[in-house]
Amino acid sequence: MRPGLFDNSRSQILAAFEAQSRIDSKLTLSVSAEHYFDDVVYQRLQDGEGVPYPGHRAALLEFYAMDLPHRLDRSFAQLRRNGLTPVIAHPERYRAIWKAPHTLERMLDAGAVALLDANALTGKYGRTPKRIARQLLEQGLYHAACSDAHRPSDVTELKTAMQWLTREYGSDEVDTLFRIGPQQILQGTAQP
């Protein structure tokens, strides 16, 4: 959900999901959206017009690569008061965090949780996101991990990233990032 680029609404997303669900009823599917966090989308989330994760306890948020919005701590605190955990998509890809990695800690202190794009660990997005992803991982700032897969080749890259994680941090960390953390986000029990 990104006004001006993916200018869709909750009703449009849910209608498209419903149409897709009727095509193949063999699968159990859920719907959610990545919310490009600006004033318009923030207000949609406040008004119940966002598309949070199943269970409606957390919402995936993406930010401009260059800058983060002002008053983010207040926005996150208000979302938390409304029962919605802000989930920060791929913080290792935001230049504002490259310049000041402690910025992510402030976002977490305000009630958000961070979601690692695991493919950053092996350099898919370049050297700086790789370095920052590894630094944030070492600091224990990620609550969960994902693939951000858009094409089949991303799955192969994810396998490489998961192998790296297993080698460097062990299988328990992989389980925490890819199973336990996501379950906590969906259940509304994720703590920053």
MOMO-V491779 format. One record per residue. RES is the residue in one small letter. PHI is phi in radians with two decimals (NA if undefined). Layout:
RES|PHI  RES|PHI
This chain:
m|NA  r|-2.47  p|-0.91  g|1.61  l|-2.14  f|-1.99  d|-1.45  n|-2.05  s|-2.07  r|-0.97  s|-1.11  q|-1.15  i|-1.12  l|-1.15  a|-1.15  a|-1.13  f|-1.11  e|-1.06  a|-1.09  q|-1.16  s|-1.12  r|-1.26  i|-1.24  d|-2.30  s|-1.55  k|-1.31  l|-1.78  t|-1.70  l|-2.06  s|-2.30  v|-2.20  s|-2.75  a|-2.36  e|-1.55  h|-1.70  y|-1.30  f|-1.35  d|-2.35  d|-1.08  v|-1.14  v|-1.22  y|-1.01  q|-1.13  r|-1.07  l|-1.11  q|-1.11  d|-1.53  g|1.35  e|-1.84  g|-1.48  v|-2.23  p|-1.22  y|-1.03  p|-0.92  g|1.69  h|0.98  r|-1.98  a|-2.65  a|-2.30  l|-1.41  l|-2.09  e|-2.09  f|-2.21  y|-1.04  a|-1.12  m|-1.52  d|-2.33  l|-1.82  p|-1.10  h|-1.30  r|1.02  l|-1.07  d|-1.08  r|-1.17  s|-1.09  f|-1.12  a|-1.07  q|-1.17  l|-1.07  r|-1.10  r|-1.06  n|-1.49  g|1.48  l|-2.07  t|-1.46  p|-1.28  v|-1.92  i|-1.48  a|-1.27  h|0.59  p|-1.06  e|-1.17  r|-1.77  y|-1.71  r|-1.06  a|-1.06  i|-1.41  w|-1.02  k|-1.24  a|-2.55  p|-0.98  h|-1.12  t|-1.01  l|-1.10  e|-1.04  r|-1.12  m|-1.14  l|-1.20  d|-1.07  a|-1.46  g|1.97  a|-1.55  v|-2.18  a|-1.83  l|-2.02  l|-1.32  d|-1.49  a|-0.98  n|-1.15  a|-1.15  l|-1.07  t|-1.88  g|1.66  k|-0.97  y|-1.82  g|2.00  r|-1.20  t|-1.19  p|-1.03  k|-1.10  r|-1.10  i|-1.18  a|-1.03  r|-1.17  q|-1.14  l|-1.15  l|-1.12  e|-1.06  q|-1.38  g|1.27  l|-1.59  y|-1.57  h|-1.63  a|-2.72  a|-2.36  c|-2.58  s|-1.84  d|0.90  a|-1.22  h|-2.08  r|-2.64  p|-0.97  s|-1.10  d|-1.14  v|-1.20  t|-1.10  e|-1.12  l|-1.11  k|-1.01  t|-1.09  a|-1.12  m|-1.19  q|-1.14  w|-1.07  l|-1.03  t|-1.11  r|-1.11  e|-1.47  y|-2.18  g|1.66  s|-1.20  d|-1.13  e|-1.18  v|-1.07  d|-1.09  t|-1.09  l|-1.28  f|-1.79  r|-2.18  i|-1.15  g|-1.01  p|-1.05  q|-1.08  q|-1.11  i|-1.08  l|-1.14  q|-1.42  g|1.40  t|-1.87  a|-1.18  q|-1.99  p|-1.08
